[in-house]
Amino acid sequence: FEDRTIDAQDIKKEITFTLNGDDGDNVIHGWDSKDIISGGKGNDTLYGYAGDDELYGNEGNDTLYGGDGNDILVGGDGDDYLEGGYGYDILIGGPGNDTLKGGIREKDRYEFAAGHGQDTIDDGAYSDEKNLYDDVVFKGARFADAQFIRSGNNLIIKAYGDSDSVTLPDYFNKDLRRGFNFIFEDKTAGEEDIKNNLTPILNGDDDDNVITGSSKHEIINGGKGNDTLYSQNGDDILIGGEGNDYMEGGYGNDTYVFAKGHGQDTIKDNDGNNDTIQFTDVDFSEVKFRKDGDNLIIYGYNEDDSILVQNFFYSSSYTIENFVFKDQTISLEDVRNIISKQ
């Protein structure tokens, strides 16, 4: 040309390559150019390499590597691992429990929405300059509706209720791990906003504790022992822990958390239109439901464990609306249908 000479390598950089997988477990390598790579239905591994690439895992538990360039990585359904590499990358895990890592150098953008599951951001800013902080975007969520929870040195953000969460490891003990802008529909929040809005945690010990919450959003954790936990008007999280516990929800939208080994527990839920029972390590296929008078019994997931929900069938004031398992979520109507067929 009049202004420059190009070779085959230059031409390749200007071409967009489109690569599609099939229903199997594909390993697809892009080029040092702009690639658009789609994985298909299997558990795929996609490599973008250099260039501004678009990688789509689609169904399955996929692994996406953007490489150099400003890439867009979309995991799709499944438990995916996304790593951007060098450049300004946009990472969207999609439904499933995903791990997202923007990579080194440049700022990155993480996007979440309701139904995206329990995700982890394994990243932090590479500079203490705020204009280089990574952006974490919660689409459709308001700052006032989000919960910010400290768990050890990790920050957990729940912007869409208890089924979805974003965990940022080491947020509280490594400076650059706090290099994030949290972007909600109504506000962009930073480190100071997080510190001022952390959800209080009330912890019991190994004895038989009686713990009463306040009107704020709280996490009430009984620990070991046969504990009695009372929440009040906030949207609270109640964790009985080991032992045979009694948990009474207040007038907020409360979440009762269980795991195998938690014992034979009792719930009395009061009002609230969006209460939840959440199992951290139990699949839906492991549980059974039965009606005992006006009470609901959930059992079968561990030999010595069960949950009794008092007055569940007596009045809508005592019902639980959501049942969250490790692999899926079912509704109040689903439970009623199960009982009606017995």
N, C-alpha and C positions, 0 to 999 in steps of 0.2 A: 504494500500500500504506500501512498505518498508519505504517510507519517510514521509508519512502523512496519516491521516484518514479523509475521507470526508463523508458528510451526504447529504441528499436530497437537502438541501439549496445550498450546494456547486455545486451540479450537475446542479441545475436550473440556476445558474449564468453562466454556461458554454454553455447553450443551447440558440440558436437563435430562438425566437418566431416570426412567420409571421402571421399578423392579417390584414384582408381585410374587408373594409366596402362595402355597396351596394349603390344603388342610393338614399337612404334616408338620413336623417340627423342623422348620427351615432355618438355615444359617445363610444370611444374605449379606454380601459385601458390596458396598457402593464404590464410587470412584472419587478421585480428587476433583470433584466438580459438584454441581447441585444435583442431589439425588432425591427422588421421592420413592420411599421403600415401604411397602405394606406387607405385613407378615402372614396374614391369613388366620386360620382357626387353631393352629397348633401352638406349642411352646417354642417361640421363635427367638432367634438371636440376630439382631440387625446392626450393621456397622455402616456409619455414614462416611467416616474419614473426613478429609478436607472438603471445604465447600459449605454453602448454606443449605443444609439438608432438612428434609421432612421425613420423620420415621414414625410409622403407625404400627403398633403391635397387634391391634384388634383383639380377637379372642385369645385365651390361653395365658399362661404365665410367661411373659416375655422379658427379654433383656435387650435394651436399646443403648447403643453407644453412638453419640453424635460425632465425636472427633472434633477437629478444628472447624471453625466457622460459627456463624450464628444460626443455630439449629432449632427446629421445633420437634419435640419428642412427645408422642401421645401413646400412652400404654394401652388404653382400651380396657375391656373386661379382663379380670384376672389379677393375680398378685405379681406385679411387674417390678423390674429394676431399671431405672432410667439414669443414664450418666451423660451429661452434656459435653464435657471436655472443654477445650479452649473456646472462648467467644461468648457472646450474649445469647444465652439459650432460654427457650421457653419449655417448661416441663409440665405436662398434664398427665397425671397418673390414670385418671378415670376410675370406674368402679373396681373395687378390690383393695387389698392392703399392700400398698406400694412403697418402695424406697426410692427417693429422688435425690440425685446428686448433681448439682449444676456443673461442678468442675472448678478448675482453678483459673484465675485471671478473669477480668471483666465481671460485671454484675449479671445476675440471672433472674428469671421470673418463674415463679411457681403458681399454678392456677388450680383452685379447688372449687367444688360445687357440692350441693347436697347429694348424698348417695355415693360419694367417692370412697368411703370406707375409712380404715384406720391406717394413715400414711405416716411416713417418716422422712424428714428432710435431713440428709447427711451432708451438711454444708455450712458455710459461714462466709462472711466477707473476707476478702484477702487484703483489705485496706480499711483503716479507721475513718476514711473520708465518707461522709454520709451519702454523698451522691453516688457512691459505688456500692452501697448496701444492696443486698438482694431484695426483690419484691416478692411478697407472699400475698396472693390475691384470693379473697374469699368472695366468690361471685354470689350475688343475691343475699348476702348476710350483712346484718347491721352490727356495729361494734357493741352496742348495749346488750345484744342477745348472745354474745359469745362468752364462753367461760375460759379463763386462763388458770391453769392448774400447775403447781410445782410438784414434781414427783422426783425426789432426789435432786440431782442437778439438771434434770430435764424439764422443759416447758411443754405442756400439752394444751392445745387449743381446740375447743369444741365450739364450732360456729354454727352447727346445724343440728343440735341435739346430741344425744349420747351415742348414736350409731356411727357417727363420723368423728374423726379426730386427726389432728396433725401433731406429731411429736418432733421436737427439736432437741436432740441430745446435747448435753453439756452447755445448755444456754446460760445457766447461772454460774458456771465456774471457768468459762473461757471467753475472754473479751470479744474476739472476732466471731464467736458463735452467737453473739447478740447483734450482729450486723444485718438486721432485717427491717424492712418497712412492711407493716401488716396493713393491707389495703382492703377496707370494707366499703360497702355501698355509700356509707355516710361519713366515713372518716378514715384517715391514714394514721395508724398508731405506731409508736416507737417504744424504746426500752422503758421510758418513764411511765408511759400509759400502761404497759404490762405490769410493772411493779405496783402501780396504784390500784390495779383491778384484779389482783390474784384472788382466786377463790380460797377462803379460809379452810383449813383442814383440822378437824377435831379428832384426835386419836385416843383410843383406849389402850389398855395394856393387857397383860395376861390374866387379870382378874375379871370378875363379873361386873362390868361397868354399866352405869346408867348415864347416857349422854343425851343432852337436850340441845338442839340447835337454836338459832335465832331466826329473825325474819330475812336474813341475807341468804344468798346462794352459798351453800357449804358442802363440803365432803365430810361425812361422819363415818369414821372407821373404828369399829369396835375392837378389832384385834382378836386375840384368843379369849376364851371364856364364854360364858352364857350371858350375852350382853342385851341391854334394852336401849334402843336408839329411837329418839323422837326428833323428827324434823318439824319445822314451823311453816312459815308462809313462802319461803324461797323455793327455787327449783333446785332441790338438793340431791346429792348422791349418797346413798346409805350402803355401807359394806359391813355386814355382820362379821365376816371372817370365820375362823374356826370356832366351834361351839354351837349350841342350840340357842339361837338369838331371836329376839322379838324386835321388829322394826315397824314403826308407825309413821307414815307419811303425813305431811301437813296439807295445806291447800295449794301448794305449787305443783308443778309437773316434776315429779320425783323419779329417780332411777334407783333400783335395788340391784346390787351387783353380787353375783354368786360364782363360785368355782367348785370343782370337785374337792371334797374334804371339808366343806363349810358346815356340815351337820344338818340337823332338822330344824328349820327356821320357820318363823311365822311372820306374815305381813298383814298389817291393817292399813289399807290405803284410804285416805280421806279426800274426796273430791279431786280436783285437778282433771284436766281433759286430755292429758298426754303423758301418762305415767308409763314406766318401762321396767320390765325385768330383763336384766342382761346377764348372760352366761359368758364368761371369758374363755372357757376351754371346753365347751360342750357343743356338739353338733345337734341339730334338730332331731335327727334320727335316733338319738340316744335317750330322748325323754318320752315320758308317758303323762297323760292328763286324766284325771278322774274327778267326778263330782262327789262330794261328801256333805250331804245336807245343803246348806247355802255356801259351803266353802269349796274352793278349788285346790286340788292337790297336784303338785308337779313332782314326779319321782322317776326312778329308773335309770338315772344317769350316773349314779354311784351307789354302792350298796347301802351305806348309812346316811345318805343325804336325801332331803326332801324339802319342799316349800309348801306351806299351807297359806293360802290367801283367804283371810276371813271375809265372810259375807259377799264373796265375789258374785254369787248368783242372786243375792237378796236385793241389791240396788245398784244402779249405775254409778253411784257415788263411791263404791268400793271396788270398781273394776280396774284392771290394768289394760292399757290400750296397745302396748307394744311388747313383743317378746323377741329379744335379740339373741341369736345364737352365733356360734363361731362361723357358721357357713351360710346363714340366712336369717331373715327377720320375718315373723308372722304377726298377724293382727289379732285384735280381740275377736273379730268375726271369725277368723280361722279357728281359734280355740273353741268358740261356741259350736262351730260346725263339727269339730272333732268330738265334742261331748255329745252332741245330738245323735251321733251315729253309734254310740255305745249302748 
